[in-house]
Amino acid sequence: MTEIFRRHEVLERLEGDEDLLRELVDLFLSQSWIQIGEMKAALAAGDAASVWHQAHSLKGAAAGLGAGALSFQAARLEKAGKEGDLEAVGALLQAVQEELSRFQQAVTS
């Protein structure tokens, strides 16, 4: 099972800077929820390429912030978007949203 948040690893890369970690997490969360909204709109418009682009961006940002489980789900969504599989995109977008909620809960608890 992939971890929700590898806090220790990220904090180590940030040389123990808790304030910077909080700032990065806040920025990541606000941007990620915007991306979820953009992907929902793209799905409604049948625009798989936009879903692919947003999922690719989210995957990388999540990986960089130690959100392994979210990055994994975003990679699955990215693949479906790239393949133009809008049916899969709908289910996977829900999984990404749920994982983002789990991440948010983990970092704010």
N, C-alpha and C positions, 0 to 999 in steps of 0.2 A: 504494500500500500504506500502510495506517495504521501509525503508529509504535507500538511496544510500550510505550514510556515516554518521555514528553517531559520528562525530568528538568530540563533547563535552564529551561524555561518555568515549571515548578512552583516550582523553587528561586528564580526571579526574583520570583514572586508572594509567596514567603515571605521576601523580602528577604535571601536568602542563608543563612537559618537551617538549617544541615545537621541539627542535633539535632531541630528541629521536623519536618523532612522525614522523618527516620528514624522518629519517633514516629507520624506520620500514616500512613506506609507500613505499619508494624507493626499499627496499629489496623485499617487497611483490609484487610490480608491476613487477620487473624484473623476479622473480621466477614464478609468475602467467603466464606471457606470454610464458615462457619456457614450463610450464605445458600445456598450450593451444596447443602449437606445438606438444608436446608429445601425447596429446589426439587425435589430427588430424592424426598423424602417426599411432596410435593404431587403430583408426577407419578405416583407409585405409587398415590396415592389418587384420581387422576383429577381433581384440583383445579387446573384451568387458571387460575382467578382468583388463587390464591395464587402460582403461578408468575409470572403477570403482575406482581403486586405486588412480589415479590422481585427480579425482573429489572429492573423500573423503578428500584428503589432502587439496585441494583448499577450500572446504566447511568450514573446521575447521579454516584454516588461515583467511579466509574472515570474519568469525564470530568473531574471536578474534580481528580483526582490525576494527570492526564496520561497515563492508560492508554487511549489512543485505540482500539487494536485490541480491547481488552476491552470498552470502551464500545460499539463497533460490534456486536460479537457479542451483547452483552446487549440491545441494541436489537432485534436480530432475534428473540431469545428472547422479549422483551417482546411483540412483535407477535404471535407465535405463541400466546402465553398469552392475550392479549387476544381473539384470534380463536377460542380454544378448540381449537386444532389440536394435540392431544396427541401425535400421531405426529411432527410437526415439533418439538415441544417436546423430545422425547427426543434427537433428533439435535443440536438446537441447544444443549441443556444440555451435551452432551458437548463441543461446540465452545467453549462458555463456560469450561468446566472446563479445557480444554487451554490456552486463552488466559490464564486466571488463572495456570496453572502457568508459562507463558512469562513473564508479568509478574513473578511471584515470582522466577524465575531471573534475570531482567534486573536486578532491584533488589537482589538478594543476591550478585551476582557481583562 
